[in-house]
Amino acid sequence: MNSVLVVFGIWAGFSGILQLATAVGRLKTYGAQWAMILSGAQSALAGVAMVVIAYGPEPVSIANIAPYAAFGAFYFAVSAIWLTISDSRQGKLRTAS
């Protein structure tokens, strides 16, 4: 299980760094990338934490990954709701003009 946590931690760290870089790059063009920035930073930090936990003295379990997955689902939902509302507002503006 420790090896699984290390691999998952490395994946979370790299994917978080890429997500953070993408969000920062899109900030000027699209704006409102705060959920993606938070999610990317959280993933990168969680990846490091998972690797540290995997090499620690405590036994590891699926509970070490559950908070990461829960926060990821939360950020995804926030982004989806935000984009839906934004698209809805822009659609109303287009039909009004």
Secondary structure, 3 states (H helix, E strand, C coil): CHHHHHHHHHHHHHHHHHHHHHHHHHHHHHCCCHHHHHHHHHHHHHHHHHHHHHCCCCCCCHHHCHHHHHHHHHHHHHHHHHHHHHHHHHHHHHHHC
